[in-house]
Amino acid sequence: MTLEMNLEMNLDKSYNPGDIESRWYRHWEERGYFSPGPPDPHKPAYCIMIPPPNVTGSLHMGHAFQDTIMDALTRYHRMKGYRTLWQPGMDHAGIATQMVVERLINAQGQNRHDYGRDRFIEKVWQWKSESGGIITQQLRRLGASPDWENERFTMDDGLSEAVNQVFVTLFDEGIIYRGKRLVNWDPVLHTALSDLEVLSQQEKGSLWHLRYPLMDGEVMDGEGYLTVATTRPETMLGDSAVAVHPNDQRFTHLIGKFVELPLTNRRLPIIADEYVDPEFGSGCVKITPAHDYNDYQVWLRHRHNKEMLDQIHGGLINVFTDDAAIRGNVNDGDIEEGELVPEAYIGLDRFEARKKIVIDLQAQGLLERIDDHKLMIPRGDRSGAVIEPYLTDQWYVDLTRDKLEDGRPGGKAKITDPAIEAVKNGSIEFVPANWRKTYFQWLENIEDWCISRQIWWGHRIPAWYDQQGNIYVGKTEAHVRHKYAIGGKVKLRQDDDVLDTWFSSALWPFSTLGWPEQTERLNTFYPTSVLVTGFDIIFFWVARMIMMGTKFIGQVPFRQVYIHGLIRDAHGQKMSKSKGNVLDPIDLIDGIELEALVDKRVKGMMQPHLASNIAKQTRNDYPDGIPGFGADALRFTFAALASTGRDINFDLGRIEGYRNFCNKIWNAARFVLINTEGKDCGQDSMGFGSTEFELSNADKWMVSQLQRSELKIEKAINKYRFDLAAQEIYDLVWNKYCDWYLELCKPVLNNQDSREALQVGTRRTLVAVLETILRLAHPIMPFITEEIWQRISLLAAKHGETIMTQPYPQFELNKVDEQAEREMEWVMQFILGIRKIKGELDITPGKRIPVLLADASTVDLERLKRNKSYLDVVGKTESIGILGDGDEQPESSIAMVGNMKLLIPIAGLIDKEAELDRLNKLANKTRDELDKITKKLANQGFVSKAPKAVVENEKKKLANLEVKISGVSEQIEKISAL
């Protein structure tokens, strides 16, 4: 871009983010600025892995906040000279994607089984190419700058190869195994779920107290039964024991005896286990190990005891089908089991079975009572179905054994312990550090990882079975036949299950870089620099990436883990569609009309009866819809709220304030351009002008303040304190540059008698400081800074195609001028003193007034002489007089500048009667407010019942009003004396 072109490109009068954001993003992406570029041994590497969003997903506030932080870090390090990679990609989201495509098929009157597996998978890939990945376009709207040219997908060929390699290796080492254990089972989707896919919420329920008859003539308190309580009566069909606490003297004589399981005629042993709380209920607990996680742990402790071994299936009795209906009396091996389950309940849905069982127990006098009971109900996050703990055959990663049965190292030794050590020895740092405790607590109490899912979309488990059920694991069927020397005549069937999506995501830091191949990207960018994520997936993703990275690469996957808070609404409530308080970041960027906003919030709700209230609330909160604030204002808001680790309350008022901040920068740039374009700015590299310039005290002060800000901002970013960085940028721009320096430069620029060298120095400072501010703010506000930088860069003698590749500003100690800072601090206090008095006396800000100085020192008088032009132009002084020690001081309003008194004589400046009338009205209004709050605080009913914070707030109001009335009374007394 030539200088002539630059000078023709005037900024529009108004800042319109929509006009510039899409234009600049398209330009950046087309030019390849987001790429890390070719190998360069002289550049240090910096890499961030994006937490891969679901291919079905759209941008929500959590994504937008997280991606703003990652983009700010990426842009910052790019400008710092690093070879920078922000690796983008998406997760195939097994369950969510399968549900989306199944709905499309269902709408055509078919289901996935009508399609068959291969055709269904083709349909998913078709959907992905046409409709998947909306979120990547939304990320572009936010200004994210990852390496889009190398975007990855967890189901692409390279990542699939990595997944198979890891699975086969871990299986061969004995760390992956297949076993029958309890899982979270979704009876609608027919698959196991991870804990993260289960949402537990408190619901109204019942607690049924059931009587289990004692056998062999035993009694308890004269009664022939024990009472147990349950919230799920239907599971009693799978009971294998009744447990009591070993120290509960009420039941000591019954331990080892038996009860009869009602409705079934089965004998259940009475066992002792410390799991039982003797203070809860009757002190007796039914043990159903195939349908309750706690009961399963009790079973593990007692499974080798004779009374448990004598139970059918050793006491591990599953009574449900995949649909959560009561199963028949045939086990998984098609073997008849007699009358294990009473015929009357077979085939009934679990809730229908519950009703019938309760009726039958009541009829036999075995239902003692029913209590209302609130309990946590687990539901599948996708289906909404009540989740069942369910006993099934699944694939697991061993994370708990030091040694395998054959003596080889187990998963604890090879995977879990190295992951713990990586954080303990400082190879990985958590920010904030307190999240280390959460990480250790989980890993030190970890269970084996269930990695199989009973769906079709995902990485199909690379295991094959022959007709005898023998398992063979390899990358492909051909690999299996070669590996195990299996001839072509032997029929093999591949496992129908797919891998948990967290399995492929655990490999993300190295699979995206080309592993298992030793690529240049892998060698350069692994280990990555920092992982930016929320605390809610420390277990599911962070820990597992550390496990897999240390196991397969021999190095940690990242050096730091920055844990950010969750985005909540302005009242601190979690954002959820059911509450109707969700904000779409794209709506904040582009704006949305009221009715469209209402429709978006109530459409597709799982609880439609809440829709009318949500619509009403939305209309109250956003009567005019939401205006478009632009991406930069949204990003700056996120940064300003990003204090480490804390949840973030997002207030629409904050983004409105930062939209005004963008306007401030825009208008400042227009002021600078008007005063500098086509003029000598002291930069000979522009091809015109000279390098001869002189800096005023204001110039020196501004440059010095800029250095201090540069140091604070860099320190804040390096500590992930984006809130402090944003705060410093805001203060530098709004308060120092705009409110002060742009005013302080006018005495030089607008005075025809100013020396040319001084004017050149001021123009030089104007453009140099603005250009530096743009580079400081660019990582957080990329669009507006690029737009203005393109106009201002040549004036500041900066060359390059984009601000993105300009060096980030560095603190320079030699540019800190403490003398100029002290001098200008004196000037500012002088001007602020005048403004304060004008405000108190209700004098128009632009009115010029006479000022008298008392107790002025020699230093004060020297400063006055050097800086009088600032006081006259910016302070609006009419004259400045000096009072001697014996001079009489007229009735004046006074402000202090150090030890010097700044007096503004009142006589002649105001209309005495009008001012007294105004002040008396203000005094009366203040006294009325004071009386109301005094009475409120004297009311013991209010003080005792109101929240403490409300009472404290009222006390603060009272104190402020007392100060106010004192000041007004003083003004009345002073003016009355005139």
N, C-alpha and C positions, 0 to 999 in steps of 0.2 A: 504494500500500500504506500503510495507516494504522499508527501506532505500536502500537495495540492488537493489530492483526493480527500485526505483527512480533514482539511480545513473546510471542505464543502459539506462534510457530513455533520450538520448541526443536530443536536439532540432535540427531539420533540419537546414542546412545552410541558406536556404531561407524561408521566411514567405509566406506560401500558404494558404490563408483563406479557400479556397474551401475544403482543406484536413481536416480541423479541425472543421469547423462550424457545418456541418450536423452530424458529429460523436458526438460532445458534446451535441447538442440539443437532439438527440435521447436518450443519456444517462440520461440527466436531466429529461426528461419527463417519461422515464421508471422507474426511481427511485422515482418519485412522489415529487420532490423538489418544484414544483410550488404550491402544496397544502398548505392551511393555517395550516394544522395539527389538532390534537385533541384539545378540549377545554383546556385552561390553564389560570387559574385565575391570575397567576403571570405575564402574558404577556399582554401588552396593544394591542388593536386592531387597525389595519390600513386597510382601504378598498378603492379601486377605482373601479368604474363601467365603463366598456368600453362603449363608445358610439356605440351601436350595428350597425355594417356595414350591408348593404343590402345583402341578401342571393344571389342576382344576381351579386354582385360586385366583383371587383378585387382590389388589393392594388394599391393605387395611392400615390403621393408624400405627400398629406395632411394626409392620413392615416399613412404613414410611419413615418412622423414627429411627429404626435400626439401620436402614439403608442410607439415611442422611449422615449418620455417624461414620459408616464405612466409606461413603463417598468423600466426606470431609477428610478423613485420614488418607485416603488414596490420593486425592488432589494435593494435599499438603506434602506428602512424601514425593509425589511426582515433581512438584516445584522445588523440593529440597535436593533434587538431583538423583533420586533413587531410580533404578530400573523397576518400575512399579507394575504389579499385576493384581488386579481385582478380578478374581475368577468367578464368572457367572455360571448359572446353570439352574436346572429344575429337577425336582423329585417326581418320579412317576406316580406317587400317591396311590398305591395299589387299590385300597378299598374305595377311596373317594372316586377315583377315575372309573373303576368298574361300575360303581353305582350310577354315575352320569351316563355311561354308554348303555347300561342295562335299561335305564329309563327311556332312552331313545328307541331301543328295540321294543320295549313294552308298549310304547305308543303306537307301534306298527302291528300290535297284536301278537307279538312273539316274545320268547325269552331266550336267554343265552344258550340254553340246552338245545333249542331249535336250530340255532346257528352252528353249534359245535365249537370246540375249543379253538381250532385254527382260524376259522372264519370270524369268530368273535374277536380274536386278537387283531386280525386285519382291520376290523371295524374300529377298534380302539386306536390303532395307529392312524387311521383315516381321520377320526375325530381329533386326535392330537395335532395333525397337520393343519386342520381347518379351524379348530376352535380353541385348542389348548394354548397356554402360554400368554393369555391376555395380560398377565401381570408384568411381563417383560416390556410391553409397550407402555404400561403405566409407570414402570420404573424410569423409562426414558423421559416421560413427562415430568418426573420429579427431578431430573437432571443427573441421574446416576451415570457413572463413567466406567463401567467394567469393560473387560476385553470381550466385547460381543462377538468378535470374529472367531473366538475359540470357546463359545458357549457349549456347555456339556449337559447331558441328560442322563439320568441314572439307568436308563434302559438302552443307551446307545452301545454300539458294538464294543468300544474300548472299555467302558465301565462294566459291561456284562462279562468280558473276559477277566477283568480283575475280580469280580464277584466269584466266578467259578474257581479261579485260582486259589482264592482264600478259602473257600468252602472245602475244596478237595484237600488242600494242605492240612487244614485243621482236622478234617475227618481222618486223614492218614495218621495224624499224630495222636488220635484218640480223644481230641478235645471237643469235636462235634460228635454227638451221639443221638440216637432216637430212643425215646422213652415215654412211658405213660405217666402223666402227672396232671395236676390241676392247672387249668388256664381260665382266663376270662373268656367266656363263650357267648357270642352273639347269636341267639337262636333265629334271628331273621336273616342275617347275612351268612350264617353257617360257617363262621370262622373264629379262630382265636384272635384276641385283641391285646394290644399292649396296654399298660396302665394309663398311658397318655391318651388313649382312644376311649377311655371310660370316664364319664362325668358323673360324679356322685353328688346328689342333692337331697336335702332333707324333705321328706314327704310324710304325710299322715299314714299311719298303718295301725296294726294291732299286735298285741303280745298275747299269745294263747298259752294258757297254763294247762299242761296235760298230765294226767295221772298214769304212771307206768306201774302196773301191779308187781309187787315183790313175789318171788317164787320160793318154794320150799318152806312155806310157813313163816317166813321172816316178816317182822313188823317194824314200823318206824313211828315212834310217838303214839303207839296204839293203833296206827293205821297200816293197812296192808299194801301201801303204794308209796312211790316217790313222785314228787311233782317236779316237772321240768317246764321251762318256758321257752317258746320259740316264736320267731316272726315268720317262719316258713313251715307250716305244719306238713306240707306235702313231702318235705325232705325226710320226715321220720321213717319213711319206707326204706331209706338207706342207712338208718342208724346201726352202729355196731357196738355201742357201749353207752353207759351213763357214767359220768365222771364226777368225783367229789374231791375236795382238797384233802391232802393226806393228814393235815393237822386239825381237821374239823371233827371235833369229838362226837358230834351228833351222828356221824356216819361211820366211825371207825369199825364198828362191829359188822358193817355191811360190805366192806371192801372184800372183793373176791366172791361175793354172792351174786345173785342174778335177778333181773327183772324180766317181765314178759313185754315184748314190744307189741303194743296194741294193734289190732286189726291183722296181724301177721302170724301170731303164735311162735315167733322166734324168741330165743333166749339171748339176753344181752348181759354181759358181765358188768359189774360195778367196779370201776377202776379208780385209782387215786392219782391225781395230777395237779401240780401247782398252778396250772393254767386257770383253774377254777377260782373265782372270787367268792369266798364263803359269805360275804356281806350282800351279794346281789341275789335277789329272788330267794329261791328255796335253798340255794347252795348246791344244787344239782344241775348238771349240764348234759344234754344229749349230745353224743359225738357222732357226726355224720361226715366222715373223712373225705368222701368222694364229692362233697358238695359244699365244703366250707374250708377256707384256708387255715384258720386256727385249728379246726378239728383235724385237718390233715397233719399238722405238726404234732398234735397229741397222738395220732395214729402212728407216726414215725417213731415216737418214743416207746410205744407199746406193741409194735407189730410183731415182735419176736416172742412175746409172752404167750403162754399156752392158751389162755382164755380168748386172746385175739386170733391166734392161728386157727382155733376151732371154728371161727366164724366163716361163713361162705366167702370166698375170695379173700380170705385173711382179714376180713372186716372192711375191705375197700370196695364198697358196693355202690355202683352207679345205677340210678333208677330213671334217668332221663334219656330221651332220644335227642338227636341233633336239633329238633324243633322245640325242645323243652317240654315234650309231652311224656307221660309215664310209659316206659318201655315194656315190652313183653318179657316173658321168661325164657329168652334165648340170648346167650352172651355173644360177644364179638366173634367167637369162633363157631357160631351156629350150634352151640351145644345147649340142650335143654337144661333148665335150672329148676325144674319142679314148680313149686308155688312160692317162689321167692317174693314176687309181687302179686298181691291179691288181684284176681281177675276183674273185680269191680272197678279198678282204677286204670287198667291198661288202656292206652290210647287217648286218655283225657289230657287236655292241655293242663299245664301245671297249676294255673289259677282255678280251673274247673275242678281239678283233683283236690285242690285245697278246700274248696267249698264242701265237696262230698265227704272228705276225710273229717272235717270239723263236725258235720252233721252226724256221721257215723260214730264219732267219739262221744258226742253228746248223748246219743241214743244209748250208748253202753255205760253212761255215767262216768266217763273218763275225761270229760272236759270240765276242769275246775272253774275257770272263769276266763273272760276276755277283757283285756285292758286296752284303752286307747294308747297308742305309742308312736312317737315321732322317731323316724330312723332314716339313715342315709341309704338311698336307693341308687345302685350303680346302673347307669344307662349307657348304651353305645352312642358315641358322639355323632355317628352317621345315621343309624337306624332309629335311635330313640328307644330301642327295646331294652327291657330289664335284663341285665347281664347275669349269667349263671356261672358260678365256679363249676367247672366241668372236667371230668376225667377223660382225657383223650391221649392218643399217641401223637407226639409232636417231636420235632427236631430241636435240639438244645445245644448251646455252647456251654461247655463246662467252665465255670468260673470259681468253683469252690473247693476243688480237690488239689492237695499238694502233690499227690502221686496217684497214678492210675493203678488198677489192679495188677497190671503186668510190670509195674515198677517204673514206667516212664513218667516224666514230669506231667502233672495235671494242669488244668486251666488256671488254677490259683497261682501256681508258681510261674507259669509262662505268660499269663495275660494280666491277671488282677494285680498281683504284687508289683510288677514293673510299672503299672499305671499309678499305683499309690506312691511308689518311690519317686516317680518323675515329678510329682508336685512337692513331696517332702524335701527333696534335695535341691529344689529351686530351679529345675530345668524348665518348669512351667510356673508362671506367676498368675495368681488370680487377682483381679482388680474389680471391686474392693477385696481385700485379703480375707475377710470373714467368710467368703464362700468356700474357702479351703475346708472349713469344718463340715459344711454340707456335703462336699465331694467325698471327704474321708468317711463320713458317717455312712454314706450309701455303699461305698466300695468295701468297707470293713464288715458290712452286714449283707453282702450281696447274695443273690440266689442265681442259679443257672438261668441263662437267657433263652427263652422260647423264641425261635427264629422262623417257625413255619406258619403259614397262613393258608386257609382253605379257600382260596380264590384262584382265578385264572390269570389276572393281569399282574405281572411281576416277573422276577427272575425265577424260573422254574427250578426246583431243587434238582441238582445234578446227581440224582441217585436212581438206580434201576433195580428192578426185582425180577427174579426168575419165578417159575411156577411154584417153587417150594417156599417162596417168601424170603430168600436170601438177598441181602443188600449189597449192591456194588456201586461205588462212587467214582466218578470221573468227569472230565470236562464235557465229553460227548459220549454217545453210545459206542462209537468206534474206539474212542479212548478206553472205555470200560472193557470192551471185548479184548483189546490188546493187553491192557493192564492185568486183567484177571484170566487171560487165556481162555476166553469163552468162545466157542465155535458159533458159526452162523445159524446152526440148527436150533440152538437154544433160544427160546422166545424171551425177550426182555421187555418189561413195562416200566416206563419212567414214572417217578413219583408225581402225583397230581398236584401236590402243594407248591406254593411259591414262597420265596423268602420275605420275611418282614422287611418293609422299606427301610427301617433303621439299620439293617445289615449293610445294604449298599451305601447308605449315607455315612456309615462308620468309616468307609474307605475313601470318602470324598476328598480329603486333603492330598492324597497321593494318586488315586485313580484318575482324577481330573487332569493330572499333570502327565499322564501317559503310562504309569505303572500298570503291568509288570515290565514294560520296556524301560530301559534306563535312558530317558529322554533328556534333552538339554533343559527343558522347562523343569523337570523333576529335580535335576541336579542343581539348578539355580534357585528355585523358589521353595524347595522343601528343606528344612522345616519352614512353614509359613510364619509370618510375624505376629499376628494377633488374630484371635477369634472374637468376634463381636456377637453376643447372643444374650438371650434372656435366661433367668435362673430356672425357668420351668423345664428346660431340656438339658440341664447339667447331667442328669442320669442317662437320659435316652440317647443323647447325641454326643455331648462333650466327652464324657467318660469313655464312651465306646470308640470315639476317634483316637483318644489317647491309647486305649488298649491295642487297637489295630495298628496304629502308627508305630508304637514301640515294638510290637511283635513282628511286623513284616518289613519295616524300613530300618528298624534299629535306632530310630530317633523319634523324639516327640513331634507331634504334628504342628505345633505352634508354640511360641515362646510365652505369650501372654493370653489370658482369657479375660476380656472386659465384659463384665456382667452388668447390663443396664436394667433399669426398672421397667415396669409395665405402664402403658399409657391408660389413664383413667379419665373420666369426664371431669367437669369443673368442680363437682361435688365429691370427688374421690371415689365414685362408683365405677366398678369394672364395666367396660363397654360391652354390651351384648345386644343382640337383635331383640331378645325377649323384653329387655328394658326399654328399647326404643331410643337408646342414647348413643348409638353408633354414629361416628362421623367418617365419611369417605374422604380420604385425603385429596382425591381428584376433584371432589366437589369444593373443597377449600381452595384449590388452585384455580379452577375454572369458574366456580360459582354454580348455583343450582336454584331454580325457582321453587317456591313454596310447595305447590301441589306435586311436583316431581319428587321433592324431598319426602313429603308425606307418603307418597306411593312407594318409594324405595324402602321406607322404614317399616311399613306394615305388610308388604308383599311377602308371601311365602312363610309367614310366621308359624311356628310349631304350636303356639297358643293363640289362635285367632281371636279369642274373647278379649284379649288385651289390646287389640288393634285400635278400638275407638279411643281409649285413654291415651295411647301413644300418639295418635293423630292429633288429639286435642293439645297434648303437651307440646308437640312439635310446632303447632300453629302459634302457641303462646311464646315459645322460645325463639322462633324464627318467623315472625309475621311477614317479613319481606323476603323470605328465603335466605340463602347464604351468598354474599357477594364473592366474586373471584378475587382472591388475595395474591395469587401468583405463587410459583414454586419457591422463589427466594425468600419471601416472607414466611412461608410455612417452614422451610428448612431452618431459617434463623430462629424461629420459635422453638423448634425441636432442640436446637443447640442451646438456646438460653435456658431450657428446662432440664437439660441433661446433667444433673448432678449425680455423681457416681452411686449406682446401686439403688437409688430411691425410686419409688413409683412416682409417676408424673401426672399431675392433674392438669388437663388441657382445657384452658379457658379461651373461648373465642375472642375475648377482649385482648388477649396477648397477641394473637396473630394480627389483629387490627392495628395494634400499636406498632408492630414490626413492619406492617405495610406502610405505615406513616414513616417509619425509619427509611424504607426504600425510597420514598418520596423525598426525604431529606437529602439522601445521597444524590439523587437525580438532580434536585434543584441546586445543590452545591456544585455539581459538575457543570451545570448550565452557567452559573455565576462565574466559575473559573474560566470556562471557554470564552465567555463574553469579554472577559478582562485580559485574555492572553492570546487568543487566536490571531495570527498575523502580526504578532508583536514579538519583540526580543525577550526571550525567556532565559537568556544566559546559557544557552546550549549551542556551542559552535558545531556540534555534530549534526545539527539540523540543516546545515547548509546556509544558514543566515544568522545574523545576530553575533554577539560577542560573548566572551567568557568573563568580561569585567562586570562585577556586580558587588553590591554591598548589602549585608543583611541587617535589618532593623532588630531591635530587641524582641519584637513580636515574632519575627522570622526565626530568630535563634531559639526563642521559647518553644515555638511550634515544632521545630526540628528536634529539640531536646525531649519534648513530651512524646514525640513519635518513637524515639529510641526506647524510652521506658515502656511504652505500650508493646513494642515489638518483643521485648524481653518477657513481659508478663504473658503475652499471648502464646509464645512458643513454649514456655514452661507449662502453661495450662493444657495445651494440646498434648504435650508429651506425657502428662499425667491423666489424660482422658477427662479433664475438667472442661468440657465444652461450654458449660454454663459460665465459667469464669472467662474463657476466651471470648465468648459472645458479649459478655458484660463489658469487657475491656474495649472491644471493637466499637460497641455502642457508645461508650463514654468518650472514646477518642473522636469518633465522627460527630456525634451530636453536640456534646458539650465543648470539647476543646477546639475542634476544627470549625464546625459550623457556628456555634453560638459565640465563640470568642475570636478565633483567628480570622474568620471571614469579615468580622466587624473591625478587628484591629488592623487589618491590611488597608482599609479604606482611607485612613489619613495619608497614606503614601500614594495609593493609586489615584485618588481623586484630587490630589493637590498638585496643581500645575507647577508649583514652585519646588516640588520634590526633586532631589537630584536624580538624574537618569540611572545612575548605578544602583540607587536605592530602589527605584521602581523595578529595575531588572531583577534585583535580588528578591523582591516580593513576588514578582511573577514566577520566578524560578521556584521559590518555596511553595507557592500555590500549586503548581503542577506537579512538583516532585513529591510533595506530601500526599496529594490526592492519588497519584499513581501508586504510591507505596500502600496507601490505605486499601486501594482496590486489590492489590496482591495479597494483603493481609486477610481481607474478607473473602477472597475468591473461593477457598475450599468450602465455605459455608454458603455463600451466595454466588454461585457461578455465573448466572445469566446477566444480571445487572452489571456485575464487575467486568465481564467481557465486553458488553455493549459500550460502556463508558471508556474502558481502557483503549479500545480501538480508536476513539477520538482523541484521547489525551496522551497516548504513548509517545508519539513523535515529538510532542511539545516537551516531554520529559526526557527526550533522547533515548527512548527505549525502542529496540527493534525486535521484530519477531512476528509470526503469523497469529499467535494467540497468547492470551495471558496464562493459559494452562501450562505452558512450557517455560514461563518466566521464572527466575529464581525467587524463592520465598524470602521476604525481607529479613535481614540479620541485624541484630543489635550492634551498634558501633559506639563504643565508649567515648571515642574522641569527639562525637557529636553531642554529647551531653554537656549542657552549659548551665551549671548551677547558678551562676551569677544572673544570667538572663531569666532563669526561673524565679529567683527571688525578686528581681526587678518587676517582672510581669505579675507576680502574685500580689505585690503592693498595688499595682495599677488596678488589678481586678477587684481587690478588696475596696479600693477607693470608689470604683464604679458601682459595685454592689451596694456600698453604703448609701450612695446617692439614690439608687433604685429603691432601696428599702424605705428610705424616708419618703420618697415620692408616693410609694404605695400606701404608707401610713396616712399621708396627708391627702390622698386621692388626687394627686397632681398628675396631669397627662404625661405619659413617659417621654414624649418628644419635646416637652417644654424645657427651654434652657433656663437654668437657675443659677443664682450666685452662690458661691461656696466660700466659707471662711475656715481657716485652719488654725487650731490652737495646739500648743504644746508640740509643735513640729520640730523635730531634731534636724541637725545638719544633713544627715542621710536622707531624711524625708524631703528636705528642700532640694537636694541634688537630684533626687528621683523625680520630683515635680518638674524641674527644669528640663530633664531629659525626655520626659514622657507626657508633657502637657498636651501635645497634639492628640494623644489617645483620649485624655480626659475631656478635651473640648469636643471631639467628634463623636466618640462612643459614649462618654459620660454625660454629654449634653450640658456642659458647664457654660454659664454666661460669663462668669469671671471667677477667679480664685484669689482671695485675699489672705494675708498672713496677719494673725493677731499676735501682738507682743505680750510680754508677761503682765504689763499693767493695763492693757486695753480692756475696755468693758465689752462683755459678750452679750449681744442682743438675744432676745427670746428666740430660741432656735430648737430644731430637732437635731439630734446628735447621733452620729455613728462613729465607731472606733476603727481606726486603721493602725493596728499595733498600739502604741501609746499615744498616737496622734488623734486629736478630736476633729471630726469633720462636722462642721456646723452649717445648717441651712436655715437662715433667718426666715421666720414664718411670716412676719409682717409684709404685706404687699403681695404675697404669693397666693393667698387664699381669701375667699369670701368668708369672714369670721362667722357671721350669723348662719350662713348656709352650712358651713362645716360643723358648727355646734349642733345644728338641727340634725344633720346626718349622724353625728356621733352619738347624740342622745337616743335616737331611734335604734341605733346598733346596740347601745348599752341596755335599753329596755328589752330588746329581743333576746340578748344574751342572758339577762337576768331571768327571763321567763324560762328559757331552756335550762338554766342552772337550777331553778326552783323545782322543775319537773323531775330532773334526775336526782336531786337531793331527797325529794319525797319518795321516789322509787327505792332508793338505797336505804331509806329509813323504814321501809316496809319489810318486816322480818319474813313475811310470807313469801315475798319475791326473792329475798336473799337466800332463803333456805331451800326453795324449790327450783329456782332457775339454775341452769348449768353454770359451773364455775367460770367458764370462759365468757359467758354472757355478763355475769356480775363484774368480772374484771374489766370488760370492755366499757361498761357503764362508769366504773370508777375512773378509767382513763379519760372518758368524755368529760367527767366532772372536773378533773384536774386541768384539762385543756381550757375549759370554759372559765375557770377561775383565773388562769393566766390571761385569757383574752379580756375579761372584764377589768382586770387590773390595768392592762395596757390602754384600754379605751378610756378609763377614768383618768389616767395620767394625761392623755391627749386632751381631754375636755378641760382639765385644770390648766394645762399649758396655754391653750387657745383662749380660754376665758380671761387670762391675764394680759392678753394683747391690748 
